[in-house]
């Protein structure tokens, strides 16, 4: 099972990247073939322009993986701009793949913002969503580390279910 984790935030202090690293570690421990992509290291060109080399590489990785985990930050109760760029330019080969969402937001009232990503992935590419989302807020972190035991437990369950369902879908 080839899994691609995409941390879409370009913030230097990205909390969604911390969540992505946590899931990456859990999948690696379970001997899953997994790669973590950090949008902060990519050159992101706007839609309707030529894709950068890193965006072309991501498109290839998406085409060749079995499933995708998307890490996102919340901006104005929706997906962030860098994720929108990646979706518009790199996801054409994501059709019918399993995907999961891990999200970091500033506060507790944005938890439904992940539904925009769900709608895009399910309607545009007929992707299948893991019916569990990990949502964390700024209070769940110290400066650069996850501290909330409840969120840590949810990451454990998310990872276990992603492995179980992912293996069933590609069998």
C-alpha positions in Angstrom: 0.0 0.0 0.0 1.6 3.2 -1.2 0.4 6.2 0.8 1.2 9.9 0.1 0.8 12.4 2.9 0.6 16.0 1.7 1.1 18.8 4.2 -0.4 21.7 2.3 0.3 24.5 4.7 3.1 26.9 3.8 3.3 28.5 7.2 6.7 28.3 8.9 5.1 27.2 12.1 2.6 24.8 10.5 0.7 22.8 13.0 -0.9 20.7 10.3 2.6 19.6 9.3 3.2 18.4 12.9 0.0 16.3 12.6 1.2 15.0 9.2 4.6 14.0 10.8 2.7 12.2 13.6 0.6 10.1 11.1 3.7 9.5 9.0 5.5 8.0 12.0 2.5 5.8 12.8 2.3 4.4 9.2 6.0 3.8 9.1 5.9 1.9 12.3 3.2 -0.3 10.7 5.5 -1.0 7.7 3.4 1.0 5.3 5.2 2.5 2.3 4.6 6.2 2.9 6.0 9.5 1.8 5.5 12.9 3.3 5.3 15.9 1.0 5.8 19.4 2.5 4.3 22.2 0.5 6.8 24.6 2.1 9.5 23.0 0.0 7.6 23.3 -3.2 7.4 26.0 -5.8 3.7 26.6 -6.1 2.5 28.3 -9.3 -1.0 29.6 -9.6 -3.5 27.8 -11.8 -3.4 28.7 -15.5 0.4 29.0 -15.4 3.0 26.4 -16.2 3.4 23.9 -13.4 6.7 24.0 -11.5 9.0 20.9 -11.5 8.0 20.1 -7.9 4.3 20.3 -8.9 4.9 18.0 -11.8 6.7 15.6 -9.5 3.7 15.7 -7.0 1.3 15.0 -9.9 3.3 11.8 -10.7 3.4 10.8 -7.1 -0.4 11.2 -6.8 -0.8 9.1 -10.0 1.4 6.3 -8.6 0.1 6.1 -5.0 -2.8 4.0 -3.7 -4.2 6.6 -1.3 -3.6 10.1 0.1 -3.7 11.8 3.4 -4.2 15.6 3.2 -3.0 17.9 6.0 -4.6 21.3 5.9 -4.8 24.5 7.9 -8.0 26.4 8.0 -8.3 29.9 6.5 -11.5 31.9 6.5 -13.5 28.7 7.4 -12.2 26.9 4.3 -9.1 25.2 2.7 -5.9 27.2 2.5 -4.7 28.8 -0.8 -1.7 26.5 -1.2 -4.0 23.4 -1.0 -6.3 24.9 -3.6 -3.3 25.4 -5.9 -2.2 21.7 -5.4 -5.8 20.4 -5.9 -6.3 22.4 -9.1 -2.9 21.5 -10.6 -1.8 18.2 -9.3 -4.8 16.0 -8.5 -6.0 15.0 -11.9 -4.9 11.4 -11.3 -6.4 11.1 -7.9 -9.6 9.5 -9.2 -11.2 6.9 -6.9 -8.4 6.9 -4.4 -8.9 6.7 -0.6 -8.2 9.9 1.2 -8.1 11.1 4.7 -8.0 14.6 6.2 -6.0 15.9 9.1 -6.6 19.5 10.0 -5.2 22.2 12.3 -7.1 25.4 12.9 -6.8 28.3 15.2 -10.0 27.7 17.1 -12.8 25.2 17.8 -15.5 26.7 15.5 -13.9 25.8 12.1 -14.4 22.0 12.4 -16.8 22.0 9.4 -14.3 23.7 7.1 -13.0 20.2 6.2 -16.2 19.6 4.4 -15.1 21.9 1.5 -12.2 19.5 0.9 -14.5 16.5 1.2 -16.8 18.0 -1.4 -14.0 18.8 -3.8 -12.3 15.4 -3.6 -15.6 13.4 -3.8 -17.2 15.4 -6.5 -14.2 16.2 -8.7 -12.3 12.9 -8.5 -14.8 10.5 -6.9 -12.4 9.9 -4.2 -13.4 7.8 -1.1 -13.0 9.5 2.2 -11.9 7.8 5.4 -14.9 8.5 7.7 -12.8 10.0 10.4 -11.1 13.4 10.5 -8.5 14.6 12.9 -9.1 18.2 13.9 -6.8 20.0 16.2 -6.7 23.6 17.4 -3.9 25.9 18.5 -4.6 24.9 22.2 -3.6 21.3 21.4 0.1 22.3 20.7 3.1 23.7 22.5 5.4 25.8 20.2 6.3 22.9 17.9 4.8 19.8 19.4 1.4 18.1 19.9 0.5 18.0 23.6 -3.2 17.0 23.7 -3.6 13.3 24.6 -7.1 13.2 23.1 -5.8 14.3 19.7 -2.9 11.9 20.0 -5.4 9.1 20.6 -7.4 10.3 17.6 -4.3 10.2 15.4 -3.7 6.6 16.5 -7.3 5.6 15.5 -7.1 7.5 12.3 -3.8 5.8 11.3 -5.1 2.3 12.2 -8.4 2.8 10.3 -6.6 4.3 7.3 -4.4 1.2 7.1 -7.2 -1.2 7.6 -9.6 0.4 5.1 -6.8 1.2 2.6 -5.6 -2.4 2.5 -9.2 -3.6 1.9 -9.8 -1.1 -1.0 -6.6 -2.0 -2.9 -7.0 -5.8 -2.4 
